[in-house]
Amino acid sequence: MKEKIKKMFDQVKIAISDDQAEKLFKFYQILMRENEKYNLTAIKDFEEVVKKHFIDCALALHYFHDKVLDVGSGAGFPGIVLAILNDKLELTLLDSLNKRVNFLNMVKKELDLSNITTLHSRIEDFKEKNSFDCVTARAVAELPTLLEYVLPFVKIGGRAIIYKGSNCFEEVEKSSDALKILGGQLEEMSKYPLFDNLRTLVIVKKIFNTPLKFPRGGNLPRKNPL
């Protein structure tokens, strides 16, 4: 299976080591072993997990550096994958559900991922504002909402790196007010093929500090997006 993973990564021109492939396979085994208990993913087929989770997360790898926050990390996408593929990253994996944090801790221990810190917290209660070089999220919310969850924690000059599907132009158009208020500037929308799917990365640069009242509590970012 290790060689199969390496060949699949080769198809998208990402070279990974034997050790990284082995850890990704072990991660798959843990996902499948614990999936029913933790409700982690609807995708169970080995090749589909590699394509739609592992490789999808890895295609943004070159954007990440130094101190990274993964908001709503869930089953560890992209946080665990990034940790496996770049041990120089200093990753904080945050999730509001304690059982998912327990799962992330299990993966961290079994794969010996020393570059990960996990945190059980709602994003509204997280205190480390303007502190991360990169903040990321995948499959969390629509972009205007998501920007309020991620931009407060990006340092000036840092970036929010957001994973989206192929049809996110309307979300981007609806995000102009949020960008102005929160201190972000759209830097890049990068579309890329993922086998038989099309994916988009939205890259937002932080150009000034977000006002301290954000993100708002009471689920307001979802109920009443900026």
N, C-alpha and C positions, 0 to 999 in steps of 0.2 A: 504493500500500500504506500510505503514511503516513496518508492520510485514512481508510482502512479501520480502522486501529488506533485513531485518534481516535474514530471512531463506535462501536467496540466498547467503548472505555473510557467513552464517554458513556452507554452502556446501563446501566452500574453506577454512574453519577453520579460519575465521576472525570474531572475536566478536565485534559488534558495539552496542552502546547504543541506547535507544529510541530517544534521542535528535539528535544523528548523523543520524539515519535512517530518521527522520523527515526532517532534513536539506537536505539530499540527494534527498528525494522525492520532496521537494520544488525546489531544483536545477533542477530536471527533468522537473517540471512544467514551470519554467522560460525558460529553453532550448526550449521547445516545443512552448511556447508563442512567443518567439522572434526569432525562427529559420529562418523563411523566411526573416525577415528583415536583419539579420546579417549573414546568410549563415553559420551556425555553425556546423551542422552535417547532414550526409545523413542517419544516423540511427535514427529512430523515435519510433520504437516499445519499449514499456516500459521495458520488460525483456531484450531485446537486448542492450538497453542503459545501464542498470544495469550491464550486463555481460561484454560488450565490451568496455565500458568507465569507469564506476565506479569501478568495481572489478578489471579490468586490471590495473588501476592506483593504487589501494589499495594494490595489491600484492607486491609492492616494498616498502610499508610504513616503514618497519623496517630498511631500509637503510638510511632513512632521519633523520637528527638531526640539531638543531640550525638554522643557517642562510642558506636559500635555495633560489636559483634562478631558475625559470622556463622559459626557452628560447623558444619563439614562442608559448606562452601559449594558444593562440586561444580562444577556448570556455571554457578554464579552466581545460584542461586535461594535466598533472595531478594536476596542482596547486590548483584549488578549492577543488578537492577531498581530497588532502593532508591537506588542511587547515581545512576542516570539521572533518577529522579523527584524527588530532593531533593539538590541539590549542597551543601547546608549540613551534611549528615551527614558525620561522620568515620568511615569504615568500615574495619574489618579483616576480611578474608576468609581464613579458616583452613581448610586441608584437609590430610589426612594423605598424600594421593597427589600426588607431585611433578608427574605429567603433568597433573593437573587444575589445579594452581597455574600451570603453564606456559600452559594455556589461559586462565585468568583474567588472567594478565599480557598475553596477546595481545589480549584484549577491552579491557582497560584502555588499552593503547596505541592500538588502532585507533579507540576511541570517545573518546579523550582524557579519561578519567575521573580527574581529579587528586585526587578525594576518597577514593580507595581505596588501601589497603595490603594486599598479599597475603602470606601466610605459610605455608610448608610445615612442618607440625608435627603430631604427635599431640596431642590435647587434654590428655593426662596430662602432657605435657612443657612445656606453655605456662605461662609464669611470671606473667602479668599478672593476678593474682587481685584481686578486689574493685576493679576499675578501670573498668568500662564502665557507661554509663548504661542501655544496652539490650543484651541478648544474645539472639540468635535462632537457631533451627534449623528445618529443614523436611525431612521425610522421612528422618530420621536413625535414630531408635530409639523404643521404647515410652517413655512418659512417666517412669516411675520411673528408668530408665536415663538418659534425656535430662536430667532435672533435675540429676543428678550431673555431667553434662558442662557444663551452662551456668551453674548458680547460683554456683559458686565464683568466677566472673569478673564477676558483677554487683556493683556497689557498693551499699552500704546506701541504700535509697530508690529504687534502680533497679528495672528489670523484665526478666524473661525473657519473650519473646514467641514462642510456640511454635505453629507451623502444624500442624493435625491434620485428619483426615477427620471425617465426621459422627458416627461411633460411637466416641467416645473417653471416654465416661463411666466405663467399667470401668477404663480406664487411670488416670483421675483418682482414682477410689476407691482404687486400689492405691498411690497416691502419697503418702498421708497421712504415713507414716513418713519418707519421703525429704524431704518439705517440712519436717518438724519438725527433722530432723537437719541439713539443709543451710541452714536459715535463710530459707526461703521461706514465703510465705502466698498461697494462691490468691485472686486479686483478681477475676477475671472469666473466664467462659467465654462466648464470643460466637459464636453460630451465624449463618451467613450463606449465602444462596443464591449459587451460582456457575453461572449459566446452568442446566444440567440436573443439577447436583450440589449437595451441601450440604457446607459446610466449617465447621471450628471453629477459633477462636483461643483458646488458653489463655494467660492473662496472670497471671504470678506476680510478686509484689512481694518484694524482698529486705528482710527486717526485722532480721537480724543476720548478722554475718560467718560464712561457712562455715568449719568446722574445716580447718586447713591440710592434713590428710592426704587431702582430696578434691580432684579426682577420683582414685580409686584406679587403680593400674596393673594390668597383667596381664589386661586385658579384664574385670576384676571387675564393673564397672557393668553389663555385659551378662550375665555368667555368674551373678552373685549380686546382683541389684538390692536396694537398701535397702528 
